[in-house]
Amino acid sequence: QVQLVESGGGLVQAGGSLRLSCAASGRTFSSYSLGWFRQAPGQEREFVAAISGSGGSTRYADSVNGRFTISRDNAKSTVYLQMNSLKPEDTAAYYCAAVWKTWGLGVKYDYWGQGTQVTVSS
C-alpha cells in the first residue's frame, strides 16, 4: 500500500508557473506508476500526465502537452508536475495517483492523494 500527499498548489497569474509535488510512503515507490489528474468544479476528473516506475516513460493529455512536465525522484519517493504557461482553464484541484506495476492507456489507479488546488487568474 502507498499513501500520497500533494503540495505546491496555489494562486498564479496566467502565463506563470507552479510545481506540484506528491510525496509517497512505503518502500517500493519505484514499483508504482504514478499519474496526475485534475478536477474542476462541475466537471469530471481528467487525466493530466503519467510516469512509469523507472521514469523512462511518460504520457500527457493533449491539453497540457508541451507545457507540463512530469518527473519523479525515486530516492525521495516523490513525483512532480512542473506546470508552465498556465492558463485559466488549468484551474482545478490536482490529484496524484499510484498503481502497482501497471503502465498503459486506461490504467485504473488504486491509490489517491487528497488533492491540491491550483487557481490561475486571467
Secondary structure, 3 states (H helix, E strand, C coil): CCCEEEECCEEEECCCCEEEEEEECCCCHHHEEEEEEEECCCCCCEEEEEECCCCCCEEECCCCECCEEEEEECCCCEEEEEECCCCHHHCEEEEEEEEECCCCCCCCCCEECCCEEEEEEC
